[in-house]
Amino acid sequence: MDWLRAVLIVNLGALLVAASTAAVLAWQNAGSRNLGLAAGTIVATSALFILQVAFELRRAEPTEETFSADFTIDRLEHRIRQWRYTNTYASAGLVHNADRVTYDDGAGPALFKQDSHVFDGDRGLLSQQMAIFDVVVLLLRHESDWQLRRVLYHGQTLGSASTTVPLSKPGEYEVVTVQELRDKLRLAGNPFWIALDGPFLDHPLRLPPHSSLSVFPTTLEIANPFCKVTFSTDYAFAGVDFRNPRDGSDPEPLPNGESRHETRVINVDAKAEFYALRAFHKDARKYVAWTRRLLDDARIWFEGSR
């Protein structure tokens, strides 16, 4: 339980006890006008405070977005990835859909090397697990610190470049190491834990203070005393395209008669919820800025710029 929730419960209980006992004392000493006025003040003040808590400390409306990604499985080359990424690669430090190819392209072979039957099971679930893997890569690659400053330089000759500066100081973040992220994926049954490697991923993740990161079979959740951010995958529309993704031609059969290629559309539902108890905290704006940036980055990561 959040310690501030415990404080609120104790506070409300104490107010009720103070108001009720003051009323009893005033009733038993009805001849004292001053005692009656003081008891009335305690009751009225307690009631006003409770009303203000109820009206002021309310949850904000959650922010929700849905992103879609196509995952194509090539059962001959043992790969799973988005077939076509956006055309232009990003400068260092900027989020771009094309960055994913660096990590996606080698994921399938890494899985096959670890388990040669990984593509023989539930490939719909495997596609959802790939989406969760991509969220973890996004966090490490572009959201390694929950407080960032990005600067873009527009050059006419050399092109554009950018820098990303982490702003969190010691004591202002919760560390999650790359190995801990691998372990969380593995314990959730996500085989992509073996593929969590590559450029710009060799550093810990700095989440807001007192944050916990949890991975479930088709969901990733970050929770802290201020808010909760959830990325969940949706494969309710269980359609599969067996055509050759290169040109849309007829399915290419494997020796066993099944199709070499399978393309599925996976939705990633992102949701940011803020808790009521810290609605007016001095740091609340930092958390709002973080969740907005994170969801914006996720949209570009999966779908490209709009």
Buried (B, 14 or more C-beta within 10 A) or exposed (E): EBEEEEEBEEEBEEBEEBBBEBBEBBEEEEEEEEBBEBBBEBBEEBEEEBEEBEEEBEEBEBBEEBBEBBBBBBBEEBBBBBEEBBEEBBBEBBBBBBBBBBBBBBBBBBBBEEEEEBBEEEBBBBBBBBBBBBBBBBBBBBBBBBBBEEEEEEEEEEEEBBEBEBEBEEEBBBEBEBEEBBEBBBEBEBBBBBBBBBEBBEEBBBBBBEBEBEBBEBBBBBBBBBBBBBBBBBBEEEEBBBBBBEEEEEBBEEEEEEBBBBBBBBBBBBBBBBBBBBBEEEEBEBBBEBBEBBBEBBBBBBBBEE
